[in-house]
Amino acid sequence: MNKRKLTLLFSLLILLTLMLAVPTCADWAQNKKGTKIWYTDSTGQKVTGLQKIGSYTYCFDETGLLQTGWIRTEEGLRYFDKEGKAGKKLGSMLHSGIRTVGKYRYGFETVLF
């Protein structure tokens, strides 16, 4: 191979390496119907389990889908809000105080996560 072809090949390899190395931004995503919601971390992977995102704690199943309602975790039974918007209130764990869930009132303790 001549020098020009080698330089071009080397440049393409460097460009490809840089493109693959650029980290993605962590962000919320959902399907077109908005019925399945997930969160991807900075590597582009869906997160699972209990996750603190911003000032809220969320629960994701083993496939990475956001869970709402009553969920049994290792720490005990927890409630994850069914109201709101992903990244705002939807799916966030309720804690600290008396809250109404459906037609019943529950006391939630402060959970350090």
C-alpha positions in Angstrom: 0.0 0.0 0.0 1.2 3.4 -0.7 1.6 6.1 1.9 -1.5 8.0 0.8 -3.8 5.0 1.3 -2.2 4.2 4.7 -2.8 7.8 5.8 -6.4 7.7 4.7 -7.0 4.3 6.4 -5.4 5.5 9.6 -7.5 8.7 9.6 -10.7 6.7 9.1 -9.8 4.4 12.0 -9.1 7.4 14.3 -12.4 9.0 13.2 -14.3 5.7 13.9 -12.7 5.3 17.3 -13.6 8.9 18.3 -17.2 8.4 17.1 -17.6 5.3 19.2 -15.9 6.8 22.3 -18.3 9.8 22.5 -20.4 9.2 25.6 -24.2 9.6 25.3 -26.3 11.7 27.7 -28.4 10.0 30.3 -32.0 10.6 29.5 -35.6 9.5 29.8 -37.2 7.7 26.8 -40.6 6.0 26.0 -42.3 4.1 23.3 -44.6 5.9 20.8 -47.7 5.2 22.9 -46.0 6.4 26.1 -46.9 3.2 27.9 -43.4 2.0 28.4 -40.9 4.4 30.0 -37.2 3.8 30.7 -34.0 5.7 31.6 -30.7 5.3 29.9 -27.5 6.0 31.7 -24.5 7.9 30.3 -23.4 4.7 28.4 -26.7 4.4 26.7 -27.8 1.3 28.8 -31.2 1.0 30.5 -30.9 1.2 34.2 -32.5 -1.4 36.5 -33.5 -1.7 40.2 -33.7 1.3 42.5 -32.1 4.4 41.1 -31.6 7.9 42.4 -32.1 10.3 39.5 -31.9 13.9 40.4 -33.8 14.3 43.7 -36.1 11.4 43.2 -35.8 7.6 43.6 -37.3 5.4 40.9 -37.7 1.6 40.5 -37.0 -0.1 37.2 -37.7 -3.8 36.5 -35.1 -6.3 35.2 -35.7 -5.1 31.6 -35.3 -1.5 32.5 -38.9 -0.4 32.5 -40.1 2.2 35.0 -42.4 0.7 37.7 -45.3 2.4 39.5 -47.6 1.5 42.3 -46.7 -0.7 45.2 -43.4 -2.5 44.7 -41.7 -4.9 47.1 -38.0 -4.0 47.3 -35.2 -5.4 49.5 -35.9 -2.5 51.8 -39.6 -3.4 52.1 -42.9 -2.4 50.5 -42.6 1.0 48.7 -45.0 3.1 46.6 -43.9 4.7 43.4 -46.2 7.5 42.1 -48.6 6.8 39.3 -49.2 10.5 38.6 -47.1 13.0 36.7 -44.5 13.0 34.0 -41.3 10.8 33.8 -38.4 12.6 35.4 -40.7 14.9 37.3 -43.1 12.9 39.6 -44.2 9.8 37.7 -42.6 6.7 39.2 -40.9 8.6 42.0 -40.9 6.9 45.4 -43.2 8.5 48.0 -41.6 9.2 51.4 -41.7 11.6 54.3 -45.2 12.1 55.7 -48.8 11.2 55.2 -49.9 10.7 51.6 -53.1 9.7 49.9 -52.8 6.8 47.6 -56.1 6.0 45.9 -58.8 6.4 48.6 -56.5 5.5 51.6 -53.9 7.6 53.5 -50.5 6.1 54.4 -47.6 7.3 56.5 -44.3 7.1 54.7 -40.9 7.3 56.5 -37.9 9.1 55.2 -35.7 6.7 53.3 -32.1 7.6 52.7 -31.0 6.2 49.4 
